Amino acid sequence: MSFVEGWLARAAQVDGVVFDFGGVISVSPREGWSLYPFCAARGVGRAAVDAGWARYRHLWDGGFISFEEMYRRVFADAGVGISDADLAELWEIDAVAWIRDLRADTLELMRALKARGRRIGILTNMSPDFHERLFVPRAAAYRALADAEVVSGLERLYKPERPIYDLM
């Protein structure tokens, strides 16, 4: 049974399906990610990056701080400064990496669900800048199938907090 056939069978009894972005619409770049070596070369190890993500990523995704502020905090927590040039490079390494590889099988599934009369939603933790600069232009085919789209940074909410699910 293919990926799409398996999920269509599972969705036979529902009115709609909600898709996330990271790891569902896009392939997560975390495997083999150049973020960690980039940060390590500047004195911030993987454990510090992961701790910083746990502390600050939801604030970026929720629209409360900028991408640059998030990484300034991550680096500051490790006792290291970061240049504007490094922040620009980090945008390419981190943010752009999340949109680089979109899953064709997810798009196929969304189309098949839509053809069967199912409603489609997109519910994702995503900052306003990522949404506007990357997601809107590069994921247009996925967005066109959505009956509803809830983006954490636009709503100033984030998963896994209950209010964003209630909004969806």
C-alpha positions in Angstrom: 0.0 0.0 0.0 1.4 3.4 -1.0 1.8 6.4 1.4 -1.2 8.1 -0.2 -3.4 4.9 -0.2 -2.6 4.2 3.4 -3.5 7.7 4.6 -6.7 7.8 2.4 -7.9 4.6 4.1 -7.2 6.2 7.5 -9.1 9.4 6.5 -12.2 7.6 5.2 -14.2 8.4 8.3 -13.3 12.0 8.8 -14.5 15.3 7.3 -11.1 16.9 7.1 -7.4 16.5 7.7 -5.0 19.1 9.1 -1.4 19.1 7.9 1.6 20.6 9.7 4.5 22.2 7.7 7.7 20.9 9.2 8.2 17.2 8.6 4.8 16.8 6.8 4.7 19.3 4.0 8.4 19.8 4.1 11.2 17.3 4.8 12.9 18.3 8.0 16.5 19.4 7.3 17.7 18.3 10.7 19.3 15.1 9.4 22.7 16.2 8.1 21.9 19.8 8.8 24.7 22.3 8.3 23.4 24.4 11.2 25.3 22.5 13.8 28.7 22.7 12.2 28.1 26.4 11.4 27.4 27.1 15.0 30.1 24.9 16.3 32.7 26.7 14.2 31.6 29.9 16.0 31.8 28.3 19.5 28.3 27.1 20.0 27.9 23.4 20.2 24.9 21.2 19.3 23.7 20.9 22.9 23.7 24.7 23.2 21.8 25.2 19.9 19.2 22.6 20.9 18.8 24.2 24.4 18.4 27.6 22.7 15.8 26.2 20.3 13.9 24.8 23.3 14.1 28.2 25.0 13.5 30.6 22.1 12.2 28.9 18.9 8.5 29.1 20.0 9.0 32.9 20.5 10.1 33.2 16.9 7.4 30.9 15.6 4.9 32.8 17.7 5.9 36.1 16.2 7.2 37.5 19.5 10.9 37.9 18.4 12.7 38.1 15.1 14.9 35.3 13.7 17.9 37.5 14.4 16.9 38.0 18.0 16.3 34.3 18.5 19.9 33.5 17.4 21.4 36.4 19.3 19.9 34.9 22.4 21.1 31.4 21.5 24.6 32.6 21.0 24.5 34.9 24.1 23.5 32.0 26.3 26.6 30.2 25.1 28.7 33.3 25.9 29.4 34.0 22.2 28.5 37.1 20.0 27.2 36.8 16.5 27.7 39.1 13.6 25.1 40.4 11.2 26.8 38.5 8.4 26.5 35.3 10.4 22.8 36.0 11.0 22.2 36.4 7.3 24.1 33.1 6.6 22.0 31.5 9.4 18.8 32.5 7.7 19.9 30.5 4.6 21.1 27.6 6.7 18.1 27.4 9.0 15.0 29.0 7.6 15.6 28.3 3.9 16.5 24.7 4.7 13.0 24.1 5.9 11.4 25.0 2.6 14.1 23.5 0.3 12.6 20.0 0.1 8.7 19.9 -0.1 7.1 16.5 0.0 5.4 15.6 -3.3 3.6 12.6 -1.6 2.0 15.0 0.9 0.8 17.2 -2.0 -0.6 14.1 -3.8 -2.4 13.1 -0.6 -3.9 16.6 -0.1 -5.2 16.5 -3.7 -6.6 13.0 -3.3 -8.4 14.0 0.0 -9.8 17.1 -1.7 -11.0 15.1 -4.6 -12.9 12.9 -2.1 -14.6 15.9 -0.6 -12.4 16.2 2.5 -11.6 19.6 3.9 -7.9 20.5 4.2 -6.3 22.5 6.9 -2.7 23.7 7.5 -1.8 24.3 11.2 1.8 25.1 11.8 4.3 26.9 14.0 5.8 29.4 11.6 7.1 32.9 12.1 5.5 35.8 10.1 8.8 36.4 8.2 9.2 32.8 7.2 5.5 32.7 6.2 5.8 35.7 3.9 9.3 35.3 2.6 9.3 31.5 2.0 6.1 29.7 2.6 3.7 31.8 0.7 5.7 31.9 -2.6 7.2 28.4 -2.4 4.3 26.3 -1.1 1.5 27.9 -3.2 0.3 24.5 -4.4 -0.2 23.2 -0.9 -1.8 26.4 0.3 -4.2 26.4 -2.7 -5.8 23.2 -1.4 -6.3 24.5 2.1 -9.7 25.4 3.4 -8.1 26.9 6.5 -4.6 27.9 7.4 -3.6 28.8 10.9 0.0 30.1 11.3 1.3 30.5 14.8 3.3 33.7 14.1 0.3 35.4 12.5 -2.0 34.6 15.4 0.7 35.1 18.1 -0.1 31.6 19.4 1.9 28.4 19.0 1.6 24.6 19.3 1.3 22.7 21.6 -0.7 25.3 23.5 -4.4 24.7 23.3 -5.7 28.0 21.9 -4.1 27.5 18.5 -5.9 24.1 18.1 -9.1 25.7 19.2 -8.6 28.4 16.5 -8.0 25.7 13.8 
